[in-house]
Each structure stands twice: as structure tokens, then as C-alpha cells.
Amino acid sequence: MYTQVIGKLRLALSPFEPQWSHVPLYVTARGLTTSPIPAGLRTFDAELDLIGHELVMRTSDGRVERRPLGGDVAGFYRDVIRMLHALDVEVAISVVPSEVPDPIPFPDDHTHDTYVGDQAARFFAVTSMVDVLLKEHRAKFRGRTTPVQFYWGTFDIAVMRYSGRAVEPPAGVGIIRRVSGDAEAICAGWWPGDDSRPEAAFYAYGYPQPEQNESVEISPDFAGWSQNAGEFLMSYEDTRSSPDPRQAIHDFLDTTYAGVSRSMGWDPKLAGN
């Protein structure tokens, strides 16, 4: 929920970009950041420092505000607004969390009140390593991609590759899917798990979903297509216990892209070497 509050600052103030590219957070050497956000002709950023366990806000004119991480979401939200006022940043955000079941408006959320520093640091350590490998994967592509970015709604880190072809979003979907689903893409990433799928895993998929995913040959052999998830999955635990985890991750990213891009008829020259 802390990342939701901070992410909505980007959503409110950053110039709109296709597929919500103005919204995600980014991995730093210490945690997750908004990157610079415009505030008039100044900029500010907000960083969740998951090593020092504090929220740090900085402005381009040299001012800094800090707040220790911990406490319920209502208190965190109240302090974020106070810090912004101290930095002379005016913003109105949607206070309802996105893409979560039973959302509680930030000012009323006294339910989510647990912050465990050791667990946050472990999450960051893994996310930081995954960020490196996804950037290596992204660097091979000659077409348009997103940066490697952290999606605070779905709580995963990913990179999107695009073919350049437009897509008509499915009829009747909400605003999030209408904006994100208007371009053909292949996505790869990692998430730490959630209530519906508690095991951390790497994932990959093509959009719109191509046919015959089950027949796509991928490696390593402990990765595969999940009909329930509608994605290729590779267990984090299987990966970290394999003889060469780094190579296993690159094999998964490369073979899923190669198989899905062939199914979708992408130009082979986009992949590079």
C-alpha cells in the first residue's frame, strides 16, 4: 500500500504516456523510486529506501523530507501529504488503491499496518538482482520497449517489448486494460507471489495471447506453460536452487520470447544478438 500511495503521485503529475508508461516505479541502489516528477518547472522524487527503511522526498531546489517506514496506511498517507506541503508540491491523488481486492481508501486504512524491515530488505535484494537481468534481456531488443519497471498495482517487476502493431482492447474492459491493452506486446518479469498464487515466479506471455502456447519449446526443463495463469512460469525456488540461476533466467527469457514472437509473427530482426 505504501507503493500505491507513492505511485499515484506519478499517475497524477507525470505527462501521460501510452500503456501507462508514466506510472510505474523504478529500482534504485536502495529501493524503489518514482524518478523525477514535474511540479511546475521544478521536479521532485519519492524513494522508498528499503535498506534504511524510510521514505525520502527530494526536490530539484535542494529540499529534503524524510519519514521512517512503518505504521498503518492512513498514517503514511497523512505524512506523505504533509511532506508534499512542506516541499510546496500541490497534488490531488485518487485515494482508492488500484488492482487489489476490497480496496480501502488510504485515509481510512488502519487495517494494513505491518512493515517488517527484514522482509522488505529481502524483497529488495531479489528485486534488485532481477532488475539487472531484465535490463540485460531488454538490451538485446532493437524495437520499442519499456524501461524495466515496477508495477505497484500488480506488485511485479517487468519489461514490455512491442512489435509496433496496434490492438483493439477487448470490449467492456475497464480503463486500466483499455489503455494498457492497445498494443501488441511480449512481457517478461518476476513477482513475489500473492494470495491467489503464493509462490514467487518468473513469468512471460504474449498479448494478445497467441494460440498453441503449450507447444512452444522453452528452457530450462522446470519451466513451462500454465493454462490456469495464461503465462509461461518458472518457479523462483527451482531457479535459485538450479546449478546456474543466472543462466536459467536468461534461458527462460530468451526461449519464451523466441517461441512467442514466432507464434505472433514478429520480425526476427527485432531480437538482435
Buried (B, 14 or more C-beta within 10 A) or exposed (E): BBBBBBBBBBBEBBEEEEBBBBBBBBBBEBBBBBBBBEBEEBBBBBBBBBBBBBBBBBBEEEBEBEBEBBBBBBBBBBBBBEBBEEBEBEBEBEBEBBEBEEBBEBEEBEEBBEBEBEEBBEBBEBBBBBBEBBEBBBEBBEBBBBBBBBBBBBBBBBBBBBBEEEEEBEEEEEEBEEBBBBBBBBBBBBBBEBEEBEEBBBBBBBBEEBEEBEEBEBBBEBBBBBEEEEBBBBBBEBBEEBEEBEEBBBBBBBBBBBBBBEBBEBEEEBBEE
